[in-house]
Amino acid sequence: CGYEPRTTGGYHPGGMAVDCHATGIHLIEFFLEAEKIDAFGGIGVYGCWNSPGLHLDTGARGRRWACFVPRDYVRIDRDVLKSLVYV
């Protein structure tokens, strides 16, 4: 993981967010492990990245979303979680 500077809004410029990927773990497992950490208010699952991964931030709690097509964000629900098995 690493800090990604940006000129747009969001939590990245303030050092309150990171975009990351992990090797040796499936994307759904990565998401479920991140869910266990209370510090993450926002968790975004990005299956559309070259190396699928997560956006993690310390903002408002309970925000969860997924993006499988660039700029197309969906709320994570049961169907989205099922689809993560195939990413």
Residue frames as a rotation matrix with the C-alpha (Angstrom) as fourth column:
CYS 1
0.578 0.816 0.000 0.00
0.816 -0.578 0.000 0.00
0.000 0.000 -1.000 0.00
GLY 2
-0.619 -0.782 -0.078 1.07
0.782 -0.622 0.039 3.56
-0.079 -0.036 0.996 -0.42
TYR 3
-0.005 0.554 -0.832 -0.15
0.295 -0.794 -0.531 7.12
-0.955 -0.248 -0.160 -0.23
GLU 4
-0.288 -0.003 0.958 -1.43
0.957 0.017 0.288 8.40
-0.017 1.000 -0.001 -3.55
PRO 5
-0.633 0.034 -0.773 -1.32
0.197 -0.959 -0.204 12.19
-0.749 -0.281 0.600 -3.89
ARG 6
-0.209 0.633 0.745 -4.21
0.973 0.056 0.226 13.74
0.101 0.772 -0.628 -5.80
THR 7
-0.991 -0.097 0.086 -5.38
0.096 -0.995 -0.016 17.20
0.088 -0.008 0.996 -6.67
THR 8
-0.252 0.967 0.039 -9.08
-0.092 -0.064 0.994 16.28
0.963 0.247 0.105 -6.51
GLY 9
0.103 0.407 0.907 -11.22
-0.932 -0.278 0.231 16.03
0.346 -0.870 0.351 -3.41
GLY 10
0.652 0.211 -0.728 -11.70
-0.027 0.966 0.256 13.02
0.757 -0.148 0.636 -1.19
TYR 11
0.972 -0.203 0.121 -9.60
-0.101 0.103 0.990 11.60
-0.213 -0.974 0.079 1.60
HIS 12
0.578 -0.794 0.188 -6.36
0.793 0.492 -0.359 11.00
0.193 0.356 0.914 -0.34
PRO 13
0.218 -0.569 0.793 -4.97
0.167 -0.779 -0.605 14.57
0.962 0.264 -0.075 -0.25
GLY 14
0.467 0.023 0.884 -5.29
-0.769 -0.483 0.419 14.68
0.437 -0.875 -0.208 3.55
GLY 15
-0.607 -0.769 -0.202 -3.47
-0.601 0.610 -0.516 11.38
0.520 -0.192 -0.832 3.97
MET 16
-0.340 0.581 0.739 -6.67
-0.772 0.276 -0.572 9.72
-0.536 -0.766 0.355 5.20
ALA 17
0.783 0.609 0.126 -6.98
-0.406 0.654 -0.639 7.16
-0.471 0.449 0.759 2.37
VAL 18
-0.460 -0.888 -0.011 -4.96
-0.622 0.314 0.718 4.57
-0.634 0.337 -0.696 0.55
ASP 19
0.690 0.524 -0.499 -5.52
-0.723 0.506 -0.470 2.45
0.006 0.686 0.728 -2.55
CYS 20
-0.342 -0.850 0.401 -3.92
-0.847 0.464 0.260 -0.95
-0.407 -0.250 -0.879 -2.31
HIS 21
0.578 0.432 -0.692 -3.85
-0.639 0.767 -0.054 -4.49
0.508 0.474 0.720 -3.64
ALA 22
0.128 -0.502 0.856 -2.63
-0.793 0.466 0.392 -7.71
-0.596 -0.729 -0.338 -2.11
THR 23
-0.109 -0.215 -0.970 -1.07
-0.775 0.629 -0.053 -10.79
0.622 0.747 -0.235 -3.60
GLY 24
-0.852 -0.270 -0.449 -1.79
-0.045 0.891 -0.451 -14.29
0.522 -0.364 -0.771 -2.41
ILE 25
-0.689 0.714 -0.126 -5.31
0.267 0.087 -0.960 -13.45
-0.674 -0.695 -0.251 -1.22
HIS 26
-0.413 0.638 0.650 -8.57
0.871 0.068 0.486 -13.38
0.266 0.767 -0.584 -3.16
LEU 27
-0.719 0.125 0.684 -10.30
-0.018 -0.987 0.162 -10.00
0.695 0.104 0.712 -3.46
ILE 28
0.382 0.921 0.073 -13.33
-0.150 -0.016 0.989 -11.08
0.912 -0.389 0.132 -1.42
GLU 29
0.434 -0.308 -0.846 -11.05
0.843 0.471 0.261 -12.34
0.318 -0.826 0.465 1.37
PHE 30
-0.686 -0.702 0.192 -9.13
0.629 -0.704 -0.330 -9.05
0.367 -0.106 0.924 1.28
PHE 31
-0.309 0.679 0.666 -12.43
-0.274 -0.734 0.621 -7.15
0.911 0.009 0.413 1.64
LEU 32
0.658 0.629 -0.413 -13.63
0.160 0.420 0.893 -9.35
0.736 -0.654 0.176 4.51
GLU 33
-0.001 -0.738 -0.675 -10.33
0.977 0.144 -0.158 -8.91
0.214 -0.659 0.721 6.36
ALA 34
-0.797 -0.266 0.542 -10.52
0.242 -0.963 -0.118 -5.12
0.553 0.037 0.832 5.91
GLU 35
0.154 0.958 0.243 -14.06
-0.119 -0.226 0.967 -5.22
0.981 -0.178 0.079 7.34
LYS 36
0.480 -0.007 -0.877 -12.59
0.748 0.527 0.404 -6.52
0.459 -0.850 0.258 10.62
ILE 37
-0.581 -0.780 -0.235 -10.53
0.804 -0.504 -0.316 -3.34
0.128 -0.372 0.919 11.12
ASP 38
0.282 0.810 -0.514 -12.54
0.891 -0.420 -0.173 -0.66
-0.356 -0.409 -0.840 12.90
ALA 39
-0.332 -0.516 -0.789 -10.34
0.269 -0.854 0.445 2.17
-0.904 -0.064 0.423 11.60
PHE 40
-0.967 -0.066 0.245 -11.73
0.252 -0.148 0.956 1.95
-0.027 0.987 0.160 8.06
GLY 41
-0.357 0.872 -0.335 -14.83
-0.220 -0.427 -0.877 4.08
-0.908 -0.240 0.345 7.65
GLY 42
0.561 0.501 -0.659 -14.91
-0.731 -0.075 -0.679 3.62
-0.389 0.862 0.325 3.89
ILE 43
-0.408 -0.631 0.660 -14.03
-0.075 0.743 0.665 0.51
-0.910 0.221 -0.350 1.94
GLY 44
0.481 0.487 -0.729 -14.24
-0.773 -0.158 -0.615 0.43
-0.414 0.859 0.301 -1.82
VAL 45
0.059 -0.393 0.918 -13.66
0.220 0.902 0.372 -2.75
-0.974 0.180 0.139 -3.81
TYR 46
0.303 -0.042 -0.952 -12.15
-0.794 -0.564 -0.228 -2.12
-0.527 0.825 -0.204 -7.24
GLY 47
0.296 -0.103 0.950 -12.35
0.296 0.955 0.012 -5.10
-0.908 0.278 0.313 -9.56
CYS 48
0.953 0.160 0.259 -11.68
0.294 -0.269 -0.917 -2.82
-0.077 0.950 -0.304 -12.55
TRP 49
0.545 -0.822 -0.166 -8.07
-0.709 -0.557 0.432 -1.96
-0.448 -0.118 -0.886 -11.64
ASN 50
0.204 -0.589 -0.782 -5.16
-0.724 0.447 -0.525 -3.66
0.659 0.673 -0.335 -13.45
SER 51
-0.754 -0.319 -0.574 -4.46
0.195 0.726 -0.659 -5.33
0.627 -0.609 -0.485 -10.09
PRO 52
0.264 0.956 0.131 -7.87
0.126 -0.169 0.978 -5.48
0.956 -0.241 -0.165 -8.36
GLY 53
-0.703 -0.564 -0.434 -7.77
0.526 -0.001 -0.850 -4.04
0.479 -0.826 0.298 -4.85
LEU 54
0.280 0.781 -0.559 -9.30
0.955 -0.167 0.245 -1.88
0.098 -0.603 -0.792 -2.17
HIS 55
-0.259 -0.202 0.944 -9.67
-0.046 -0.974 -0.222 1.78
0.965 -0.101 0.243 -1.35
LEU 56
0.094 0.229 -0.969 -9.48
0.941 0.297 0.162 2.21
0.325 -0.927 -0.188 2.44
ASP 57
-0.340 -0.233 0.911 -10.19
0.039 -0.971 -0.234 5.45
0.939 -0.044 0.340 4.25
THR 58
-0.762 -0.029 -0.647 -10.72
0.640 0.118 -0.759 6.77
0.099 -0.993 -0.071 7.75
GLY 59
-0.796 0.508 0.330 -13.77
-0.382 -0.844 0.376 8.86
0.470 0.173 0.866 6.88
ALA 60
-0.124 0.872 0.474 -17.40
-0.991 -0.085 -0.102 8.43
-0.049 -0.483 0.874 7.89
ARG 61
-0.757 -0.228 0.613 -18.15
-0.370 0.922 -0.114 4.88
-0.539 -0.313 -0.782 9.01
GLY 62
-0.084 0.784 0.614 -20.19
0.112 0.620 -0.776 2.38
-0.990 0.003 -0.141 7.08
ARG 63
0.450 0.218 -0.866 -19.53
-0.775 -0.386 -0.500 3.46
-0.444 0.896 -0.004 3.49
ARG 64
-0.321 -0.474 0.820 -19.06
0.045 0.857 0.513 0.40
-0.946 0.201 -0.254 1.27
TRP 65
0.613 0.491 -0.619 -19.02
-0.587 -0.241 -0.773 0.33
-0.529 0.837 0.140 -2.52
ALA 66
-0.003 -0.588 0.809 -17.69
0.452 0.721 0.526 -1.62
-0.892 0.367 0.264 -5.47
CYS 67
0.411 0.038 -0.911 -16.51
-0.703 -0.623 -0.343 -0.63
-0.581 0.781 -0.229 -8.92
PHE 68
0.132 -0.306 0.943 -16.17
0.367 0.899 0.240 -3.21
-0.921 0.315 0.231 -11.68
VAL 69
0.248 -0.040 0.968 -16.43
0.929 -0.272 -0.250 -0.76
0.273 0.962 -0.031 -14.60
PRO 70
-0.758 -0.633 -0.155 -14.57
0.650 -0.717 -0.252 2.58
0.049 -0.292 0.955 -14.34
ARG 71
-0.931 0.321 0.176 -16.77
-0.343 -0.933 -0.111 5.34
0.128 -0.164 0.978 -12.86
ASP 72
0.031 0.950 -0.310 -19.67
-0.421 0.294 0.858 2.91
0.907 0.104 0.409 -12.23
TYR 73
-0.875 -0.387 0.292 -20.06
-0.378 0.167 -0.911 2.56
0.303 -0.907 -0.293 -8.46
VAL 74
0.126 0.918 -0.377 -22.53
-0.170 0.394 0.903 0.25
0.977 -0.049 0.206 -6.73
ARG 75
0.155 0.028 0.988 -23.40
-0.983 -0.100 0.157 -0.27
0.103 -0.995 0.012 -3.09
ILE 76
-0.782 -0.469 -0.411 -22.09
-0.415 0.883 -0.218 -3.54
0.465 0.000 -0.885 -1.75
ASP 77
0.214 0.853 0.476 -24.95
-0.967 0.254 -0.021 -5.95
-0.139 -0.456 0.879 -1.12
ARG 78
0.264 -0.059 0.963 -25.33
-0.279 0.951 0.135 -9.72
-0.923 -0.304 0.235 -1.14
ASP 79
0.921 0.139 0.364 -25.29
0.289 0.385 -0.877 -9.98
-0.262 0.913 0.314 -4.95
VAL 80
0.679 -0.734 0.025 -22.15
-0.581 -0.558 -0.592 -7.86
0.448 0.387 -0.806 -5.22
LEU 81
0.096 -0.649 0.755 -20.42
-0.871 0.312 0.379 -9.98
-0.481 -0.694 -0.536 -2.58
LYS 82
0.551 0.158 0.819 -21.32
0.118 0.957 -0.264 -13.12
-0.826 0.242 0.509 -4.58
SER 83
0.982 -0.151 0.113 -19.87
0.093 -0.133 -0.987 -11.57
0.164 0.980 -0.116 -7.75
LEU 84
0.480 -0.854 0.203 -16.55
-0.876 -0.455 0.158 -10.91
-0.043 -0.254 -0.966 -5.98
VAL 85
0.421 -0.290 0.860 -15.94
-0.149 0.913 0.381 -14.64
-0.895 -0.289 0.341 -5.95
TYR 86
0.642 -0.075 0.763 -15.35
0.695 0.478 -0.537 -14.46
-0.324 0.875 0.359 -9.71
VAL 87
0.936 -0.352 -0.020 -13.05
-0.336 -0.870 -0.360 -11.41
0.109 0.344 -0.933 -9.78
